[in-house]
Amino acid sequence: MAKTWEDVTWEDNEPLKEWVVEYRVTIQGVDHHHLSMLWGEDHTGVQQHLLAELKRTYSGEERIDVTVLRMELVETEVDALLFEGCFTP
């Protein structure tokens, strides 16, 4: 028998949060500075997304050294109406 809308149970997983991650990648003595916005429930989830980003970006490299400079939860809600009329694409 098919479940109705009322029968569906929702899991109590935390919603994904937005994180800012600043990190430095060193390849053969050359530094590359990055600032990324990643999604995750907690630090572990963000680290997994960062690893996936690094694999995509530096897939051809044999060795990279990564230093995470900061990993912070974004808690600021921006009111888009404050920018109305200030920017035209």
N, C-alpha and C positions, 0 to 999 in steps of 0.2 A: 504494500500500500504506500502511495506517495505521501511524503510529509507536507503538511500545510505550513504557511508562514509562521504560525504560532508554535508549531512543533519543532522548529529549527532551534537547536541550542547554540549559543554563541560562546566561543572560547573567551576567557578572560585575559588574553594576551595584551600586553601594553602596546599602545600604538607606536609606530616608528617615530623617532625624534630626529631633528636635524642637528648635525654636528659640524663645526668648523675644525678642520684638521690642517695644521701647518707642518710641513716636513721638508727635510733636505735629503736629496739623493746624491751620492757621490759615486761617480763612475770613472775609474782610471784617473783619480785626482781632480776631476772636474765636478764642481758642485752645481746642482740644479735645485732651485728653491720652488716649492709648490704650496698652494693654498687651495684646498678642496672643500666642498660642501658634500657631506656624506650622510646617509640615513642609517639608523640603527636603534635598537631598543636600549642598548647599554654599550660600554666600552668594547666588549667582546664582539658584538655585532659590527661596530664601526671598524674595528681592526680587520675583520673578515672582508668588509667592503674595500678597505684600503689595500689589502693584499690583492684583491681582484683588480683594482685600479693599477697597481704596480705591475702586475702580470701583463695587463693589456698594454700599458705604456712602454714598458721595457722588456718586451718578450724576446727581443733579439740579443739581449746582453747576457753574458755568462755570469757576471757577479755585479751586484749593486749593494751599496751600504746605505741604509735608511736611518735617519735620525728624526724622530717625531719631536717637534718643538713645542706644539700645543695641540690639545684635543679638548674642545669645549662644547658644551651643549648650547645651542642657540635658543635663547629664551625671549628674545625681543619680538614683539608683534608689531609690524609696520602698518600704519594706516595709509592705504594707497590714496585716499582722498587728499592727503596733505600734498601730494605731488601732482594733483590734477591741474592741467594747464601749464605746468612748468617744463614739461618735456614732450617734444613731438618727434616721433621716429621719422 
